[in-house]
Amino acid sequence: MAKSPPKTPKPSAAKLAPKPKPLPLDEAILDALTRNGTGTLSPPEIAHVIEPEGDWHALLMPIRRAAVALALDGKLVIYRKGKPVEDPNDFRGVYRLGLPKAE
């Protein structure tokens, strides 16, 4: 009687499970601000949350673009020198991001 070939082990489900997808940038920014509470965060602080070990510098311009879009939608506030900017499309310099204050 001939022996059947040895069975190859099936990969475990853990190896086949897809890696969790990173949150889209808009969601990641809002998530970081929500976890921060009532305070504000700078773009580098948000970038560190999104990319704790990699090169977070590449995220700074995408964070700014996403922040402008989110501010125009009323989902976050862009602060400059502690005050909300009047026009999210037209501000310069150092800025921070925060969630809108509940009224």
C-alpha positions as CSV (number, residue, x, y, z in Angstrom):
1,M,0.0,0.0,0.0
2,A,1.5,3.3,-1.1
3,K,1.8,6.1,1.5
4,S,0.0,9.3,0.7
5,P,2.1,12.4,0.5
6,P,2.5,14.3,3.8
7,K,-0.1,16.9,4.4
8,T,1.1,20.4,4.2
9,P,0.0,22.4,7.2
10,K,-2.7,25.0,6.5
11,P,-1.8,28.5,7.3
12,S,-3.4,29.7,10.5
13,A,-6.3,32.1,10.4
14,A,-4.1,34.7,12.1
15,K,-1.7,34.6,9.2
16,L,-4.5,35.0,6.7
17,A,-6.3,37.7,8.5
18,P,-5.9,41.1,6.7
19,K,-4.0,43.7,8.5
20,P,-6.2,46.4,9.9
21,K,-6.5,49.3,7.5
22,P,-5.2,52.6,8.7
23,L,-7.9,55.2,9.3
24,P,-8.4,57.7,6.5
25,L,-6.6,60.9,7.4
26,D,-9.8,62.9,8.2
27,E,-10.9,60.2,10.6
28,A,-7.5,59.9,12.2
29,I,-7.3,63.6,12.9
30,L,-10.8,63.7,14.4
31,D,-10.0,60.5,16.5
32,A,-6.8,62.1,17.8
33,L,-8.7,65.3,18.8
34,T,-11.5,63.3,20.4
35,R,-9.0,61.3,22.5
36,N,-7.3,64.5,23.5
37,G,-10.5,65.9,24.9
38,T,-11.1,69.7,25.1
39,G,-7.6,70.8,24.3
40,T,-5.9,71.4,21.0
41,L,-3.2,69.6,19.2
42,S,-0.5,70.8,16.8
43,P,0.0,69.1,13.4
44,P,3.2,67.4,14.6
45,E,1.4,66.0,17.6
46,I,-1.3,64.6,15.3
47,A,1.3,63.2,12.9
48,H,3.0,61.4,15.8
49,V,-0.3,59.8,16.8
50,I,-0.9,58.6,13.2
51,E,2.7,57.5,12.5
52,P,4.3,56.9,15.9
53,E,7.5,55.3,14.6
54,G,7.8,56.2,11.0
55,D,8.5,59.4,9.2
56,W,5.7,61.7,10.3
57,H,7.1,64.8,8.6
58,A,5.5,63.7,5.3
59,L,2.1,63.9,7.0
60,L,2.2,67.7,7.8
61,M,0.9,69.1,4.5
62,P,-1.8,66.4,4.1
63,I,-2.9,67.1,7.7
64,R,-3.1,70.8,6.9
65,R,-5.2,70.1,3.7
66,A,-7.5,67.8,5.6
67,A,-7.8,70.3,8.5
68,V,-8.9,73.0,6.1
69,A,-11.5,70.7,4.6
70,L,-12.7,69.6,8.1
71,A,-12.8,73.2,9.3
72,L,-14.9,74.3,6.3
73,D,-17.3,71.4,7.2
74,G,-17.5,72.6,10.8
75,K,-15.9,69.4,12.2
76,L,-12.9,71.1,13.7
77,V,-11.5,74.5,14.5
78,I,-8.1,75.8,13.3
79,Y,-6.5,78.1,16.0
80,R,-3.8,80.7,15.4
81,K,-2.4,82.5,18.5
82,G,-5.2,80.9,20.6
83,K,-8.0,82.3,18.5
84,P,-10.1,80.6,15.7
85,V,-9.0,81.6,12.3
86,E,-11.6,83.5,10.3
87,D,-10.9,81.9,6.9
88,P,-9.5,78.3,7.0
89,N,-8.3,78.8,3.4
90,D,-6.2,81.8,4.3
91,F,-4.0,81.5,7.4
92,R,-0.2,81.3,7.9
93,G,2.2,80.2,10.5
94,V,2.0,78.0,13.5
95,Y,-1.5,76.6,14.1
96,R,-3.3,74.2,16.3
97,L,-6.4,72.1,15.8
98,G,-9.3,71.5,18.2
99,L,-12.9,70.2,18.1
100,P,-15.7,72.8,18.0
101,K,-16.9,73.8,21.4
102,A,-20.3,72.5,22.3
103,E,-22.8,75.3,22.6
